Structures are given as structure tokens and as C-alpha cells.
């Protein structure tokens, strides 16, 4: 037969997260700020690539740019960056849904 353990007996053996060795030495605010900074930088770069591709395409349409290869490469770089960001977003949302649906 199983022994029923009182919660107060278990509580002293549970170590708080702040005292965990894996968390010590890593300031939460810095890592969070760096992540947000990196994410913003990536999104800005993708946006910049899209604007550049649009500008090159417009200049080709009015005859200022003569290289169709340059236009196509700029559009492919823009498309690839956007698809990468979209896939990362989808993976993050999928992970979030998995965590939310976990039984407690």
C-alpha cells in the first residue's frame, strides 16, 4: 500500500528556481532584453530587404535598372527572409499551444 505524504514534508526538499545552479549567474532582464533586441533586428532586416526588393522592382519597371537578375535576386532574398520569419513564428505558436494544452 502507498504511503500518503504530507505536502509540508516535501516542500523543504524543493529548491526554489532562483537558487537553481542553471539559473544562477544569468540575469533574466539582460537575456530577455537581448532576445527582444535580436528579434527586432531580424524583423527590421527582413523589412529592409522587402523595401529594397520593391524599390529595385520599381526602378526596373521605369527603366532605371537594366538587370532582371538583380531584380529577381532581390525578390528571392526578400521572399526567403519573410518565409523564414513566418516559419519561426509558426514554430513558436505551435510550442505555445503545446505548452498551454499540457495537463497539469
FENFENGI-V613420 format. One record per backbone hydrogen bond with DSSP energy under -1.0 kcal/mol. NH is the residue of the N-H (numbers start at 0). CO is the residue of the C=O. Records with the same first field share a line. If there is no record, write none. Layout:
NH: CO / CO
This chain:
8: 5
10: 6
12: 9
13: 10
19: 16
23: 19
25: 22
30: 26
31: 27
32: 28
33: 29
34: 30
35: 31
36: 32
37: 33
38: 34
39: 35
40: 36
41: 37
42: 38
43: 39
44: 40
45: 41
46: 42
47: 43
48: 44
49: 45
50: 46
51: 47
52: 48
53: 49
54: 50
55: 51
56: 52
57: 53
58: 54
59: 55
60: 56
61: 57
63: 58
64: 58
70: 66
71: 67
72: 68
73: 69
74: 70
75: 71
76: 72
77: 73
78: 74
79: 75
80: 76
81: 77
82: 78
83: 79
84: 80
85: 81
86: 82
87: 83
88: 84
89: 85
90: 86
91: 87
92: 88
93: 89
94: 90
95: 91
96: 92
97: 93
98: 94
99: 95
100: 96
101: 98
